[in-house]
Amino acid sequence: MLEIRVDRPESADYVQLCPEGELDAYSVAQFREAFAELGAEPRLIVNLAGVQFMDSAGLGALIGGIRKVRDNDGRIAVFCDRANITRLLHTTGFDRIVPVKEDLGEAVSALDDDPS
């Protein structure tokens, strides 16, 4: 099961998309919908700290969401401090298309460096 939270921290210039649970073929439609709603945000952090499992469908949805944000001239970074998810993102080369950081502060800083 997947729950999705959107955080707009006070005094911050970014929005966080925070999925929690399993991001797989069964829940990916919900994740895509959330990305569609946030696709016009100028600065977006995808916070994967609450994701216990992600399969190729989840990766595909993440890539599609990144395209949406960048097509709207937005900047995006991924925060994930879970070893299994971070390993998946690095192994698949995902970190070459979007900044992937294990510290939220570094992910926020990476928004300034995102080459979009």
N, C-alpha and C positions, 0 to 999 in steps of 0.2 A: 504494500500500500504506500502511496505517495501523498504527502501533504506539501503544499506550497505556500510560503509566506513571502510577502514583499515588505522590505524594511526601507523606510526613508528616514535615516538618522537626522535628528535636528542638527542644524549648523553644518551639515555635510553637503557636498555638491555631487553626490552620487546616490544611486538606488541599488539595493541588494535584492537579488532573486535568490531565495533560500528554499530549495527543495529538500524534503526530509523523508527518508525511507528508501525504497528501492526504485531506481530509475531504469526501467526495462520496457520491453515491448508492451506490457500490460498497462503501464502508467505514462508512457511517452506522450500520448495525446494531450494529457493535462499539462505536461511540461511545455509542449509546443504552444498551447493556448496562452500560458503565462508569458512566454517569450513574445508572442504576437502582441500582447497588450503592452509590453515594455519595449518593443522594438524601436520606438522613437525617442527613448531616453538618451540624452547626450553622454551620460557616464554610468555604466552598469557594471556591477560586480556580481558574478554568479558564485554564490557561496555554497560549495558542495560539502561543507563540514558535516551536514546531517545525512548525507547519502551513504548508506551502508553497502549498496551494490549498484553497479552500472554495467549494462551490456552494450552491444553495438548499436541498438536502437537508441539508447540514451546518448551515446556519443554522436550519432547522426543528428539527433534533435539539438544537441548543443552546438554542433557545427552550423546547422540551419539558423539557429538563433543568433549566432555570431554574425552570419551574413546579413541578417535583417538589421541588426544594430549598425553594422558598418555601411550598409546601403543607405542608411539614414545619417551618415557621417558621424555616428556615435563612436565612443571608445568603450572597450570591454576588457575585463580581466577576470580570471578565475581564482578564487581562494579555496584551497582544500588542504586540510591538515590530517586527512586519513591516508595512511600509507598505502592501502590497497587501491584506492581511487587515484592517488597521485602517481603510483607506479603504472597504472593503466594509461593515464594521460601521457606520461613520459615515454612509455614503451611504444605507443601508437604514433608518436611524433606530434601529438596534439599541441604540445608546448611550443612548437615551432610556428604555429599559426595564431596563438593567443598567449599572453602572459599567464603562467600558472604559478601561483605563489602559495607557500605554506604558512604565511603570516598575513593577516588581514591588512595591516598597515602597508606591507610591501605590495599587496594587490592594489590598494588605493593609489600608491605612488606609481605603479605600473600603468595606470590609466593615463598619466601624463606622457609615458613613453610609448604607448600603443601606436604602432605605425599606421593603423587602419588604412 
